[in-house]
Amino acid sequence: MSASPDDHTTPLAYPALREPQCPYQPPSEYAKLIEHDGLVQAQLRHGDRVWLVARYDEVRATLADRRISADITNPHLPVPVHGRPTFARMDDPEHARLRRLFTSAFTVRNVNALRGSIETVVERTLDAFASGPNPGDLMRDYALPVTSQMICLMLGVPYEDHQYFEEKAAAAFQLDLDPGVKKAAFTEMFEYTRKLVNDRVPQPTDDLVGRQAAHIAAGELNLEDAVMNTMGLLVAGHETTSSMICLAILVLLEHPEQLARIRDTEDASVVARAIEELLRYITIAETAIVRVATDDLTIGSHRVRKNDGLVMCLPAANRDGKFAGANDLDIDRDAHGHLAFGFGAHQCLGQNLARLELQIAVPALLRRLPHLKLAVGLEELRMRLGILSVEKLPVTW
């Protein structure tokens, strides 16, 4: 097949809407993609037509293909452009050069050194949450405070500003908001971050913002790149993991036997395996991995033309035949190799931090509040698309 996403056929609207009765399950349209040939034409919410890559093997192969570009300055990349790219939206060698400035902070060893800090933040936040209003909002009063405090600590961002950047980040990257509102929020967040970085240049601090300031002072990095990279880490560091904490709890409340095993075990390996399965099963990144072909190529049985846009449908890829009984949650499963963090050179830099935060925050909540339950019906939850999230998660205990 050699059709282009611009051909006159009816495309799949992407991301597809989820069933209110089961908002954490991928839409049924995604399963059909896997059953057929794994590559279909889709139309993104902002209007661009793309190829949607849905099967596990094709997603991995596509993300490893050097003819596939993440460069946001490419006019054919199917994503709205605001400002300069972060390193995640660049190609090598510039992507690799800028990514290396942050890599050491997110190694397994250095992230594990933060375990005590994460445990302290989690316990302190749990104290406040458990003594607060019942029912309470798990997103606002537990998940966001935990993840925001940790990324602020690593970056060197004042935590007292968390409400400001959480609101701006939510507006700037929410898929279904007016483009003008999104752009205004992005601009405000950019100016906030620009001042934060620029103020550190004369006297760099011992944190990720300060280290970038030192690179600026040494002439190794320009201010705009430092600002965009800081914004990217700030948003990814709190928005994605807080979403995953809430959705993990939501899924476990629907699977009480597996919830009880996570709550009651003292075996860290059981928790770690369960978190990997939850990452696979939920897969919050629907529109995060957007690419453009820089040459003609074949994906599966389809001919993709130069300048065609592509989106990796990770929720579908993590539910295909690579994983036996993929539509079932099984915390005993070896989910190693799942694609929740992407694949290849652009794989999520902060995945080790996200894993550790989840391994601590999820069981700690279940142990502190053993009678936790959802305070509203599933159909009453309001979901955000793009990076799958729940706006509020009312719970009682």
C-alpha positions in Angstrom: 0.0 0.0 0.0 1.3 3.4 -0.9 -1.4 5.7 0.3 -0.5 9.0 2.0 -2.2 10.4 5.1 -3.4 13.2 2.8 -5.4 10.9 0.6 -9.2 11.4 0.5 -10.2 8.7 3.0 -11.9 9.0 6.3 -9.2 9.0 9.0 -9.5 7.9 12.6 -9.8 10.8 15.0 -6.9 10.6 17.3 -6.6 10.3 20.2 -10.0 8.5 20.2 -12.4 9.1 23.1 -12.5 6.6 25.9 -15.5 4.8 27.3 -16.7 6.7 30.4 -17.4 3.4 32.2 -13.7 2.4 31.8 -11.6 5.5 31.2 -8.2 3.8 31.7 -8.8 1.2 29.0 -7.7 2.1 25.4 -10.5 2.8 23.0 -11.8 -0.2 21.1 -10.5 1.4 17.8 -6.9 0.8 19.0 -7.5 -3.0 19.3 -8.8 -3.0 15.7 -5.5 -1.4 14.6 -3.5 -4.3 16.0 -5.9 -6.9 14.5 -5.5 -5.5 11.0 -2.3 -4.2 9.6 -1.1 -1.8 12.3 -0.8 1.4 10.3 -3.8 3.6 9.5 -4.5 7.2 8.6 -5.5 9.4 11.5 -6.4 13.0 12.1 -5.1 14.7 15.2 -7.3 17.0 17.2 -5.6 20.1 15.8 -6.3 18.9 12.3 -3.1 17.4 10.9 -3.4 14.1 9.0 -0.8 11.4 10.0 0.1 7.8 9.9 -0.8 6.1 13.2 1.7 3.3 14.0 0.1 0.8 16.4 1.9 -2.5 16.5 4.7 -3.2 19.0 7.3 -4.3 16.4 6.5 -1.5 14.0 6.7 1.1 16.7 10.1 -0.1 17.9 11.4 -0.4 14.3 10.1 3.1 13.4 11.6 4.7 16.5 15.0 3.1 15.7 14.9 4.2 12.0 17.2 7.2 11.2 14.9 8.2 8.4 12.3 9.2 11.1 12.8 12.7 12.6 11.7 14.3 15.9 12.9 17.7 14.8 10.2 20.2 15.7 11.7 22.8 13.2 10.7 20.5 10.3 7.6 22.2 8.8 6.1 18.8 8.1 6.2 17.6 11.7 2.5 17.2 12.7 2.6 19.2 16.0 1.8 22.8 16.9 5.1 24.7 17.4 5.6 27.1 20.4 9.0 28.6 20.7 12.3 26.7 20.5 12.5 22.9 20.7 13.6 21.0 23.8 16.3 18.4 23.2 13.5 15.8 23.1 12.3 17.5 19.9 15.7 17.5 18.2 17.6 15.0 16.1 21.2 13.8 16.7 23.8 15.1 17.0 22.3 18.2 18.7 19.8 16.0 20.6 22.6 13.8 22.0 24.7 16.8 22.9 22.0 18.5 24.9 20.6 15.3 26.5 24.1 14.5 27.8 23.9 17.6 30.0 21.2 15.9 32.0 21.9 12.2 31.7 24.0 11.8 34.9 21.2 13.2 37.1 18.8 10.5 35.9 21.0 7.4 36.1 19.7 4.5 38.3 22.4 5.2 40.8 21.7 8.9 41.2 18.0 8.5 41.2 18.3 5.7 43.9 20.2 8.2 46.0 17.0 10.2 46.1 15.0 7.4 47.7 15.1 8.9 51.2 14.0 12.3 49.9 11.1 10.7 48.0 10.0 8.7 51.0 10.1 11.9 53.2 8.0 13.8 50.7 5.5 11.0 50.3 5.1 10.5 54.1 4.7 14.3 54.7 2.2 14.6 51.9 0.3 11.6 53.1 0.1 13.1 56.6 -1.5 16.2 55.2 -3.8 14.3 52.8 -5.0 11.8 55.5 -5.8 14.6 57.9 -7.5 16.7 55.3 -11.1 16.6 53.9 -12.6 13.2 53.3 -13.5 12.7 50.5 -10.3 14.3 49.0 -8.9 14.9 45.6 -6.0 12.4 45.1 -4.6 14.4 42.2 -4.5 17.8 43.7 -3.6 16.9 47.3 -1.4 13.8 46.9 0.0 13.0 43.4 0.8 16.5 42.2 2.4 17.6 45.5 4.7 14.5 45.6 5.9 14.8 42.0 6.1 18.6 42.0 8.2 18.7 45.1 10.7 16.2 43.7 11.2 17.8 40.3 11.5 21.2 42.0 14.2 19.7 44.3 16.1 18.3 41.4 15.8 21.4 39.2 16.2 24.0 41.9 12.8 25.6 41.2 11.1 27.2 44.2 8.3 24.9 45.3 6.2 27.9 46.4 5.7 28.6 42.7 4.3 25.1 42.0 0.6 26.2 41.7 1.6 28.7 39.0 3.6 26.4 36.8 1.2 23.5 37.3 -1.7 25.7 36.0 0.4 27.0 33.1 1.7 23.6 32.2 -1.8 22.1 32.3 -3.1 24.8 30.0 -0.1 24.8 27.6 -0.2 21.1 27.0 -3.9 20.2 27.3 -5.0 18.8 24.0 -8.6 20.2 23.8 -8.0 23.8 24.8 -8.2 26.8 22.5 -4.9 27.3 20.7 -4.7 31.0 21.8 -5.1 30.0 25.5 -2.5 27.3 25.1 0.0 29.7 23.4 -0.6 32.4 26.1 0.1 29.9 28.9 3.2 28.6 27.1 4.5 32.2 26.8 3.9 33.0 30.5 5.7 29.8 31.5 8.6 30.5 29.2 9.1 34.0 30.7 8.9 32.6 34.2 11.5 29.9 33.4 13.7 32.4 31.5 14.1 34.6 34.6 14.7 31.5 36.7 17.6 30.4 34.6 19.0 33.8 33.8 19.2 34.8 37.5 21.5 31.7 38.1 24.1 32.6 35.5 26.2 34.9 37.7 26.3 32.3 40.5 25.3 28.8 39.4 23.7 26.6 42.0 24.1 22.9 42.6 21.0 21.7 40.8 19.9 21.1 37.2 19.0 24.7 36.6 22.3 25.8 38.1 24.3 23.4 36.0 22.7 24.7 32.9 23.5 28.3 34.1 27.1 27.2 34.4 27.1 25.9 30.8 25.7 29.2 29.7 28.4 31.1 31.6 31.0 28.9 29.9 29.6 29.5 26.4 28.5 25.9 26.0 24.7 26.5 26.0 22.5 29.4 25.0 19.8 30.8 27.3 16.9 29.8 25.0 17.9 26.1 24.9 18.4 26.1 28.7 14.9 27.6 29.2 13.2 25.1 26.9 15.0 22.1 28.4 14.1 23.3 31.9 10.5 23.7 30.9 10.4 20.3 29.4 11.8 18.6 32.5 9.5 20.7 34.8 6.4 19.7 32.9 7.3 16.1 32.3 8.6 15.7 35.9 5.3 16.5 37.6 2.5 16.2 35.0 3.2 12.7 33.7 4.1 10.9 36.9 1.2 12.5 38.9 -1.1 11.3 36.2 0.3 7.8 36.4 0.0 7.7 40.2 -3.7 8.5 40.0 -4.4 6.1 37.1 -2.5 3.3 38.8 -4.6 3.8 41.9 -7.8 3.9 39.8 -6.9 0.7 38.0 -6.0 -1.1 41.3 -9.3 -0.1 42.9 -10.9 -2.0 40.1 -8.6 -5.0 40.7 -8.8 -5.4 44.5 -6.9 -8.7 44.8 -3.9 -7.3 43.0 -4.2 -4.1 45.0 -4.1 -6.1 48.2 -0.9 -7.9 47.1 0.9 -4.6 46.5 -0.4 -3.1 49.7 0.6 -6.1 51.9 3.9 -7.2 50.4 7.3 -6.3 51.9 9.1 -7.6 48.8 10.3 -4.6 46.8 10.7 -6.7 43.7 6.9 -7.5 43.8 6.2 -3.8 43.8 8.7 -3.0 41.1 7.2 -5.7 38.8 3.7 -4.5 39.5 4.6 -0.9 38.6 6.1 -2.1 35.3 2.8 -3.9 34.5 0.8 -0.8 35.4 3.0 1.3 33.2 2.3 -1.1 30.3 -1.3 -1.6 31.0 -2.2 2.1 31.3 0.3 3.8 28.9 -0.5 7.4 29.4 1.4 8.8 26.4 -1.0 8.9 23.4 0.3 11.8 21.3 3.8 12.4 22.9 5.8 10.6 20.2 5.3 12.5 17.0 7.6 12.0 14.0 8.1 12.9 10.3 9.6 10.8 7.6 12.7 12.3 6.0 12.8 9.8 3.2 10.4 7.2 1.6 10.3 4.0 3.6 8.1 1.0 4.3 6.4 0.3 7.7 4.8 -3.1 7.7 3.0 -3.4 4.4 2.7 0.4 3.9 4.7 2.7 1.9 5.3 6.0 3.8 6.4 9.0 1.8 9.0 11.6 2.6 7.4 14.4 4.7 4.5 12.2 5.9 3.8 12.7 9.6 3.6 9.7 12.0 2.3 9.2 15.6 3.3 6.2 17.7 0.1 4.7 19.3 1.8 3.4 22.4 -1.4 2.3 24.2 -2.1 0.0 21.3 1.5 -1.2 21.0 1.6 -2.2 24.7 -1.6 -4.3 24.2 -0.6 -6.3 21.2 0.5 -10.0 20.9 4.0 -9.3 22.4 2.3 -9.6 25.8 0.2 -12.7 26.4 -3.3 -11.8 27.6 -2.3 -8.2 27.0 -5.8 -6.8 27.9 -5.6 -8.3 31.4 -3.8 -6.6 34.3 -1.3 -9.2 35.7 1.2 -7.9 38.3 3.1 -11.2 38.1 3.8 -10.5 34.4 7.3 -9.7 33.2 6.4 -6.5 31.4 10.0 -5.8 30.6 10.3 -4.2 27.1 7.0 -2.3 27.3 6.9 1.0 25.4 5.4 3.3 28.0 8.6 5.4 28.0 9.1 5.1 24.2 12.1 3.5 22.6 15.4 4.3 21.1 17.6 7.5 21.4 14.6 9.6 22.5 13.4 7.2 25.2 12.1 9.1 28.3 15.1 10.6 30.2 13.3 10.6 33.5 12.0 7.1 33.5 14.1 5.9 36.4 12.8 8.8 38.6 9.2 8.1 37.5 9.6 4.4 38.4 11.0 5.1 41.8 8.3 7.7 42.6 5.6 5.2 41.6 7.2 2.3 43.6 7.2 4.5 46.7 4.0 6.6 46.3 1.5 3.9 45.3 2.1 1.3 48.0 2.6 4.0 50.7 -0.9 5.4 49.9 -2.5 1.9 49.9 -0.9 1.1 53.3 -1.8 4.3 55.0 -5.4 4.3 53.7 -6.3 0.6 53.5 -10.0 1.3 53.0 -9.4 3.7 50.1 -12.2 3.8 47.5 -13.4 6.0 44.6 -15.9 8.6 45.9 -17.7 9.0 42.5 -18.7 6.8 39.6 -16.1 6.1 36.9 -18.4 7.8 34.4 -18.1 11.1 36.4 -14.4 11.3 36.0 -13.2 14.0 33.5 -10.2 12.7 31.5 -7.6 14.7 29.6 -6.3 13.4 26.3 -2.8 13.5 24.8 -1.0 12.6 28.0 -3.8 10.6 29.5 -4.8 12.0 32.9 -7.7 12.5 35.2 -8.5 16.1 36.2 -9.6 15.1 39.6 -9.7 11.8 41.5 -12.1 12.1 44.4 -11.5 9.3 46.9 -12.7 8.4 50.4 -11.2 6.3 53.1 
